[in-house]
Amino acid sequence: MTQKLLKKAYTEVSYVSGPLLFLQNAPDLSYNAIVRIVDGSGRERGGQVIEVSKEYTVLQVFEETSGIDLSSTTVNLVEDVARLGVSKDMIGRRFNGIGLPIDGLPPVVAEQRLPIGGAPINPVAREKPEEFIQTGISTIDTLISLVRGQKLPIFSGSGLPANELAAQIARQATVIGEDTEFAVVFAAMGVTQRELTFFTQEFERTGALARSVLFLNKADDPAVERLLTPKMALTAAEYLAFEHDYHVLVILTDMTNYCEALREIGGAREEIPGRRGYPGYMYTDLASIYERAGVVRGKKGSVTQLPILSMPDDDVTHPIPDLTGYITEGQIYLARDLHNKGIYPPINPGPSLSRLMNNGIGEGKTRKDHKNVADQLQAAYANGLDLRRLVAITGEDALSENDKLYLKFADEFEKAFINQGSENRTVDDSLTIAWSILSKLPKSELTRLSNDQIDKYYGAKMDELWGAAKSGI
């Protein structure tokens, strides 16, 4: 329940700087408290306390601060901390960045009101993530496998189809081999109206909305609201996972917009900037978001994260992807050269990595040959790419017959395996396609595969491979 407004009204507003309002003589307001700001014309705005000292209290205003008359503005306490009203009925609904419904339906009747800051998962209570999540994307499922409870970011560049990939994963993702409830919590930060329309229509058209909760923050919404959006989404995810036993996949796009909002607020507070103008605490701020993924001992549900971030100028050393790489358990790279070839999704398996992949694949989880096939694909594709660079200098005449086979393998791998379009493939489908491409190489080159696996799968026609896959070697 929301607390009643305090009788005391704080009136000593000293000045406004961007989205921040500075209030004097209010040291009893607590950090993260939610307030209501009423100006002289009677207009109400929401706000949150972000700093308290003896001299002044700093408020983030959720709406525009233009038109605030300092002499006639009052501030009242609403809640001691930012909270979200949560309920299982949130599934299938759309909300703005601060948790208000934007789908034309009535507000959700809250079963609980939870602090959006969440509670860090005690390391002792964490279970080892080891259940495979099938995304339906061959490159991810086979080579960069996602595990339940993992945080695996997607590194994109400007103009690359990260949003389309996010929507496809939201539509297709599932936990295989278990009769469990699966939900998607999707948070979009700083998206344009075109992107918002795309996400809304895509979720509705494909039926993904029926198992999803959407938090949508537009580019023209206040930057302050952008900082609350991922915390709102993760609060909803934790509630569904740990109170209702859902396996929840949280997709956060775009974390770069979130960090830009951090920088904007830091500038308004006149903080000393860190690398490239971002606040020095950005690492801990990002960690407070990413570390809310995991599996908790004694709980059937889980929270898995797929944060998406745009790398400015495709620079992986930029502070946002750089710090994200330290915190998370791998990364998925989208490649501009693959995108320029018309390949979708343009995932580059070379620099991509899932550090928890081996925990979630193999016999009894995916297939016994999964790890060997993944290693062989990576090795053969890397060899093919090296030869492409050599051919650009020397031409194909200098190549051996085996080298030419690797060149053809790289082309076939990109066209038939990576380039799957909007198709939803099971992990068995993906491994079957992988074997059909590997069979174009001589057996002597398949050094990462066992003789039993080669005897069973090598050279078989596609329909035979489908049948062999069902027996699960």
N, C-alpha and C positions, 0 to 999 in steps of 0.2 A: 504494500500500500504506500502511496505517496504521502510524505509527511505534510502536516498542515503548515501553512506559511507562518513564519515567525511574526509576532506583533511588531518587532523592531524593524524599521526600514532604514537601510543604509543610504544616505543622501550625499555624502561628500565625494562626488565623482570629480577627480582632478583634471584628467585629460583622456583623450582617445587617440590611439596610434594604430592605424590599420584596423585589424579585427580585434584589437585589445582595448579594454577599458580599465583604467587605473582608479582604484577606490581607496580613499584614506580612512583611517580610524575604523577598520573592520577586521582586527586581528583574530576575532572569534570565528570567522568563517574558515572552514577547514579545506585543505587541499582536495581537489576533485569534486567539491560540492557543486551541485546544480542550482542555479539561481534564475530568478525572473527579473528582467530589467524593464522598467516602465518609464517611457520618456514623458515630457510635458504634454504631448498630444494624446496620450493614452495608449500609444502603440506598445505592444509587449514583444520582447525578444528573449530568447533563451540564452543562457551562458553557463560557463564552467570555470571554477576557480583553478588557476594553474600555478599560482605563486602567492605565498602569504609571508609577510614580514611586519615588523613593527611600524614601518613607514607607510607601506601601501599594500593593497591586495590587487593582484592582476586577474582580470576575467577575460576568457575567450568568449566572444559574442558569436552565437550561431548564425545570425543573420547579418545583413549589412549594418555598419555603424554610422552611415551617413544620416544626418538629420537629428542626431542626439543632442539635446540641449543639456549641457552639463549642470546648469543651475536647477533644473526641474526634474532630473532623472533620479529614480529611486531603485534600489536593489533589494530583493527579498529572497530568502532561502527557500528552496523547494525540496531538495533531497540532500542528504549528507554526502552522497557519492553518485556518480553517473550510473544508472541502472537501466536494464532492458526487461520489459515484461515478456516472459517466455511461456510458450505453450506448444504442445504437439500440433495444434491447429495452425501453427506458422507454416507448415509444409504446404506448398502450393500457393504461397502468398508472395507479394512484392512490396518491399519497404524502401524508404529513402535512406540516406546515410546515417540518420539518427534514429532509425527504427520506427518511423511513422508510416502507416500503410499508404501506398500510392496506386493501388489497383482498383480503387472505387468501392472496396468492400469495408464493412465496419471494422473497427480496431479489434485486435485479438484479445480475448478474455484471458488475462494472464493467470497462470497457475502459480508462478513465482516471479519476483522481481530481483534479478541478479545483478551484482556489480559487474560492469563491463570490463573491468581490469582483470577479472578472472583470478584464479588461484594457481600459482606455479605447481606443476606436478612434482611431487617429492621424488627425487631420483631413486630412492629405495622402493617406491611403489610402482615404478615403471617396469613394464614387461618388455622383453625383447621383441621388436617387430619382426614377424616372420610369416604373415599370411599374404599371399599374392593378390594384388588388385588388378583385374583385367580392364584395360582402358579401351580395348578394341583397336588400338594403333599398333601395327606390327613392329615398328622400330622401337617403341617404348616397351611393349610387352616382352619382346625377344631379347633386346640388347641393353635396355635401361630400365629394368623391371621396377615397378612401383610396389612398395610393401605397405601393408596396413599399419598406420601409425608413423609413417615416414613424412619428412618434409623435403620435397624434391622440386626446386624451382625451374621455371622455363625462362631461359635467357633469349630475348628476342631483340630485333633491331627495328628501327622505324620503317614502317611499310610492310613488314612481314606479317603473315596471317596468324598472329598469336591469339587474337580474339576468336577466330574461326576454330582454331585448335582447342581452345578452352571450352567453347560451346559443344564441340564434338565429344570431348572427353566427358563433359557433364552429362551428355545424352547417353553415352555408351558404357561408362564405368560400372563395374560390379565386382563383388567378391564371389569367386567361383568355388564350388564345392561345399558351400555352407547355406543352410536355410536361415538366412539372417536378413534383417531389414537394412536397406541401404538408402542413404539420403545424400543430397548435394547441397551445400551452402555456398552460394555464389555471391561474391562481393566485388562490385566494379567501382573504382575510385577515379574521379576526374574524367569520366568518359563524355564524349560529345553526344549530341542528341541523335546523330546517325547511329553511333555505336549502341546507345541505349535502346533505340528502336530495333536494331539487329538482334540484340540479346533477348529482348522481350518477345519478338516475333519467333525467333529460333526456338526458345524454350516452349512457347505455346504450340508452334507448328509440329514439333517432334514429340510432344507429350512429356518432355523432360520436366516441365513445371510441376507435374503431379507429384514428384518426389523431391522437389527443390524448394529452397528458401532463397529469395533474391534480395540483396541490399544494393541499391543503385544510387551512386553519388555522381551528379553531373558536373561537367567542367565549370559551369557558371554558378554552382552552389558554393557557399563559403568554404575557404580552405580549412577552417576549423572543423567543419563537418567531416571533411576527408580524413582527419585524424581519428575520428570516432568510428568510421565505417568498418575497418577490419576488426576492431574490438567488439562491435555489435555482432558481426558475423560469427566470430569465434565463441562469443557467449552463447549464441543460439546453437552452435555446433556442439559445444560441451554439454549443454542441457540435453540435446537429443541423444548424444552418445552415452553419457554417464547416468542419465535418469531414465531413458527409454530404450537403451541398448541398441541404438542405431550404429552402423558403421558409416561415418560421415566423411565425405570428401569435401574439403574446403578449397575453393578456387579463388585466389585473390589477384585481381588485375586492375590497375597496373601499379605495382609497388613503387615505381619511379614517381608516379603522381603523388603518392603518399609522402615520399621523401622530399619532393618539391614543396609540399605543404609544410613539412617540418622546417624547411629552410626559410620559408616565408614567415612563419610564426616566430622563428628564432631571430630573424632580422627585425621584426616589429618589436621584439623584447630587447633589442640592442645587445644581443649576446655576442660574445667573441666567436667568430666562425672558425670551423675546422677546415678539412680538405675541401677545396672548391666551393667554399661558402656554406657547406652543410654543417649543422651543429655537431660538436664533439661527442655528444651523447647518442648519435644516430645508431651506433653499433648496439648499445644496450636497448634502445627503443625497438630496433628490428628484432633483437633477440627475444624481447618480451612478447612479440607476436609469434615468431616462428616456433618458440619453445612450448607453445600451447598445443602442439601436435603430440600424439603419443597413445600408448596403450597402458591402461592402469590395472594393476593386479586386483582381481576381484570384480572387475567390471567387464561386461560382455561387449560393450560398445568401444569405439575408437574414433580418434580424430586424425585424419591424414590431410596434409596440406600440399597444394600445387600453387605456389605463388608465381605470378608472371611479372616480369619486369623488362622494360625497354632499356637497352644499353645505348646511351647517347653516343652518336658517331660509331656505333658498333664496337665500343671500347670496353673490353672485359675488365680493364684495370680501373675503370670509373668506380668511385667509392660505393655506389649502390650495389652493383654485381659483386664487387670485391668483398664487401662486408657480408653480403648474403652468402657467398661461397664459404666463408669461414663458419657460418652458423648452421647451414643446412647440410644434408647428406647426399650431395651430388648436384648435378645440373643437367638440363636438357637444352642443347643449343639449336636454334633455328639458323640455317645457313642461307645467306643471300644468294650465293651462286646456284644452289639447288632451286631456290625460289625463281630465279631468273630463267631457269630451264623449264619452268612450268610444273615442277614437282611439288605435290602436296601430300602430306605435310612435309615441309622442307627441313626435316630433322637431320642434323649431322651427327652420325654415331661416333665419329672419331673423338672429339673433345667431350662428348657427353658421358655421363657417369652416374651410376646409382650405387652408392656405397653399401646399401643393404640388400642389393639384388640377390646375393647368394643365400641369404636367409630365407627368401620366399619362393625359390624355384627348386626344381628337381623332382624326384620320384615322390608321388603322393601329394604333390602341390601343383606342379604343372606337368612336366614330363621328364623322364630320366635323362634324355639326351639334350635337354634345354641348355645347360651350361656349356657343353662341348660345341653345340651348334653356334651359340653366341660367340664363343672364342674364335671359332673357325671363320665365321662371317666377318668379324672385325679384322682378323689377320689378312684374309683374302682381299677385302675391300681396301685396306691400307696399302697393300702391295699394288693393287690396281691404280690407286691414286698416285703412288710414287712413279709408276710407269707412265702415267699420263703426263706428268711433268717432264719425264725423260724424253718422251716422244715429241714434246713441244720444242726440244732442242735438237735431237738427232734424227727424228722421223722414225717410222715403223720398220724400216728396212733393217735396222740394227737389232731388232728384237728377235728372241727365240720364239719357237712355236708356243712354249709354255707361257711366255710373257704376253703373247697375243691373246691367249685364253684368259689371262687375268684382266686384260683390258676389256674384253667382252664381258667378263664376269662383273666388273665395276659398272658397266653400262646396264646390264640386266638387273643387277642389284638395285640400282636407282630407279629403273623404270617399273619393275614388277614388285619389288619389296617395299622400298621407301614410299614410292608414289602409289598410294592406295586410294586417294580421293576421300570421299565421304563414306566409303565402305566400312562396315563394322566387322572386324575379323576376330575370331576366337584365337587363343594362343595356339591351339592345334592347327588352325588355318595358317597362322603365321609360320610355324615350324615346318609345315608341309611345303609351303612356298619356298622357304629357305632351302630345304633339301632338294627341291627341283632345280634351283639355281646352282647349288653346290655340286650337283651331279654333272655339271658342264665342265668341271675341273677333273683332271686325272686323279684316281684314287691315291696315288703316291703323294699328292699335294695336300691331302686332307689329314694332316698330322695331329690335329687337335681332336679328332674323332676316334672312337674305339673301333676295332675290327667288327665287333658285333653290330654296332650301329651302322657301319658302312654296309655290311652284308644285308641288313634289313631294309635300309632306305635308299642306298645309292642306285641310281639309274632306273628306279621304278617310275612308271608313268604316274601322272597326277592322280588318276582314280585309284591306283594301287596304293599310293602314299596315303590317301584319305583313309583307306581301310586299315593300313598299318598303324596309323596314328591312333586309331580307336583301341588298339591292343596295348598302347602305352609303354613302349620300351623307354 
